[in-house]
Amino acid sequence: MAHQENKFDSMIKLITESDSKLVDKKTSFDTLLEMIDAAPPPPKPAYTITFPAQAQAAPAVAPHHVDVGSAVDLINTFEDKAKQEEGLKTKIYYVDHKPHIGYGHLLVGNEIVKYKHGISVEDAEALLQHDIVKKLSLVHKQFGSVFNDYSKELQLTILDGFYRGDLAGSPHTIQLLKDKNFKAAAKEYLNNKEYKTTSLSGVKNRMLHNAKVMANEVNQ
């Protein structure tokens, strides 16, 4: 990508420049989040990344370490995937009566007013990056170190399920994935109201693809 120094790279740079703490490639993910939260924001940022507070996080799992380089690669790959699948929409549009803008960003709170006249390409990309980083942090909190055992294809599938919400809302599927019972996880994933009732072929095809990736995962 044209601007490689973004997302985790830019956040790590912010930390190291602001308080001189060195962050190595195996820094604890929870520690990384704490350092990001503690670091002062840069002057006049284009956008702000806010991670979920610990009290709002998914059920606690044992602390684990994340290769930051791998995380950045996953974010970049998923960003390209989301752009291709969603396409850029600079005006508010509705999916299932819910307002969205940009690359599938769900508008909440005063964002409807903020973007009532549309959104720039730069702001749309910033929202997409913010959403991806936020969802990936939830994935790591939910799955813990077992996430590192999965193939990159399954990691992208899990991130997609959290980004769209269909996997995040299926605790049984998550547990089956954590237990590495992949075929059962694929079946449970499709035991989903949205999959069964949606009239949108794109949603069905995406979820069916995700289920196939789960079913084809090989235990490491």
C-alpha positions in Angstrom: 0.0 0.0 0.0 1.1 3.6 -0.6 1.1 4.6 3.1 2.6 1.6 5.0 3.2 3.7 8.1 -0.3 3.7 9.5 -2.5 1.8 11.9 -0.3 -0.1 14.4 2.9 1.4 12.9 1.8 5.0 13.4 0.4 4.1 16.9 3.7 2.6 17.9 5.6 5.6 16.5 3.3 7.8 18.6 4.1 5.9 21.8 7.8 5.8 21.2 8.0 9.5 20.3 5.8 10.7 23.1 7.3 8.8 26.1 10.4 7.1 24.8 9.2 3.7 25.7 10.5 1.1 23.3 8.0 -1.4 21.8 9.4 -4.6 20.5 7.7 -7.0 18.0 6.4 -9.3 20.8 5.0 -6.7 23.1 1.9 -7.9 25.0 -1.2 -6.9 23.1 -2.9 -5.7 26.3 0.2 -3.7 27.2 0.2 -2.2 23.7 -3.4 -1.1 24.1 -2.6 0.4 27.5 0.3 2.4 26.1 -1.8 3.6 23.2 -4.5 4.8 25.6 -1.9 6.5 27.8 -0.1 8.3 24.9 -1.1 11.9 24.3 -2.8 12.5 21.0 -0.7 14.1 18.2 -1.6 17.8 17.4 -4.7 18.1 15.2 -5.1 14.5 14.3 -7.0 13.6 11.1 -8.9 11.0 13.1 -8.8 9.4 16.6 -8.5 5.6 17.3 -10.2 4.7 20.6 -9.9 1.2 21.8 -12.7 -0.4 23.9 -12.3 0.1 27.6 -11.3 -3.0 29.6 -14.7 -3.0 31.3 -16.4 -3.3 27.8 -14.1 -6.0 26.5 -15.1 -9.5 25.7 -14.7 -12.2 28.4 -11.2 -12.2 29.7 -8.6 -14.6 28.2 -5.1 -15.3 29.3 -2.6 -12.6 28.3 -0.8 -13.3 25.1 1.6 -11.8 22.7 0.9 -10.5 19.2 3.4 -10.0 16.4 2.8 -6.4 15.6 4.1 -6.9 12.1 1.7 -9.7 11.4 -1.2 -7.6 12.8 -0.3 -4.7 10.5 -0.2 -7.1 7.5 -3.6 -8.5 8.5 -5.1 -5.0 8.8 -3.7 -4.0 5.4 -5.0 -7.1 3.7 -8.4 -6.8 5.2 -8.6 -3.0 4.4 -8.0 -3.9 0.7 -10.6 -6.7 0.9 -13.2 -4.3 2.5 -12.6 -1.6 -0.1 -13.1 -4.1 -2.9 -16.2 -5.7 -1.4 -17.9 -2.5 -0.1 -16.9 0.1 -2.6 -16.8 3.7 -1.6 -20.1 5.5 -1.0 -19.6 9.2 -0.1 -23.3 9.7 0.8 -25.3 8.1 3.5 -27.0 4.9 2.4 -29.1 2.3 4.3 -28.7 -1.4 4.8 -31.6 -3.1 6.6 -32.8 0.4 7.6 -29.4 1.2 9.2 -27.4 4.2 8.0 -23.9 3.6 6.6 -21.3 5.7 4.8 -17.9 5.3 3.3 -16.7 1.7 3.2 -19.6 0.1 5.1 -19.2 2.2 8.3 -22.3 2.0 10.5 -23.3 5.5 11.5 -24.0 5.9 15.2 -24.7 8.9 17.5 -24.1 12.3 16.0 -22.3 10.8 13.0 -25.5 11.1 11.0 -25.5 14.8 11.5 -21.7 15.0 11.0 -21.8 13.3 7.6 -25.2 14.5 6.4 -23.5 16.3 3.5 -21.2 13.4 2.7 -17.7 12.2 3.5 -14.3 12.8 1.8 -12.2 9.9 0.6 -9.6 10.6 3.3 -12.2 10.5 6.1 -13.8 7.4 4.7 -10.4 5.6 4.8 -9.8 6.9 8.3 -13.1 5.5 9.5 -12.4 2.1 7.8 -8.9 1.9 9.4 -10.4 2.9 12.8 -13.1 0.2 12.5 -10.7 -2.5 11.5 -8.2 -1.8 14.3 -11.1 -1.7 16.8 -12.5 -5.0 15.6 -9.1 -6.7 15.6 -8.5 -5.7 19.2 -11.8 -7.3 20.1 -10.8 -10.5 18.2 -7.6 -10.8 20.1 -9.3 -10.2 23.4 -11.9 -12.9 22.6 -9.6 -15.5 21.2 -6.3 -15.0 23.0 -3.2 -16.8 21.9 -5.2 -19.5 19.9 -5.7 -16.9 17.2 -2.0 -17.1 16.4 -2.5 -20.8 15.5 -4.9 -20.2 12.7 -4.1 -19.8 9.0 -4.1 -16.2 7.7 -7.2 -17.1 5.7 -9.1 -18.1 8.8 -7.8 -15.0 10.7 -9.2 -12.8 7.9 -12.5 -14.7 8.0 -12.7 -14.2 11.8 -11.9 -10.5 11.4 -14.6 -10.3 8.7 -17.1 -11.9 11.0 -16.4 -9.4 13.7 -16.3 -6.5 11.3 -19.8 -7.4 9.9 -21.0 -8.6 13.3 -22.3 -12.0 12.4 -19.5 -13.9 14.2 -19.2 -11.5 17.1 -22.8 -12.3 17.9 -22.4 -16.0 17.8 -20.6 -17.1 21.1 -21.2 -20.8 20.3 -19.3 -20.5 17.0 -16.5 -18.6 18.7 -16.1 -21.3 21.3 -16.1 -24.0 18.7 -13.3 -22.2 16.8 -11.3 -21.8 20.0 -11.7 -25.5 20.6 -10.6 -26.0 17.0 -13.7 -27.9 16.1 -13.8 -26.2 12.8 -16.5 -28.2 10.9 -18.9 -27.8 13.8 -18.0 -24.1 13.9 -18.9 -23.7 10.2 -22.2 -25.4 10.7 -23.1 -23.2 13.8 -21.9 -20.1 12.0 -24.6 -20.6 9.3 -27.2 -21.2 12.1 -27.8 -17.5 11.9 -30.9 -15.5 11.5 -29.3 -13.1 9.0 -28.1 -15.9 6.8 -31.4 -17.6 6.8 -33.6 -14.5 6.2 -31.6 -12.0 4.3 -32.6 -11.3 0.7 -29.1 -10.0 -0.1 -27.2 -12.5 -2.1 -23.9 -10.8 -1.2 -24.5 -11.4 2.5 -25.3 -15.1 1.9 -22.3 -15.7 -0.4 -20.0 -14.0 2.0 -21.2 -16.0 5.0 -21.1 -19.2 3.0 -17.5 -18.5 2.0 -16.6 -17.8 5.6 -18.2 -21.1 6.6 -16.2 -23.0 4.0 -12.9 -21.4 5.2 -13.8 -22.6 8.8 -14.6 -26.1 7.7 -11.4 -26.4 5.6 -9.1 -25.2 8.4 -6.6 -27.9 9.5 -5.6 -28.2 13.1 -2.1 -26.9 13.6 
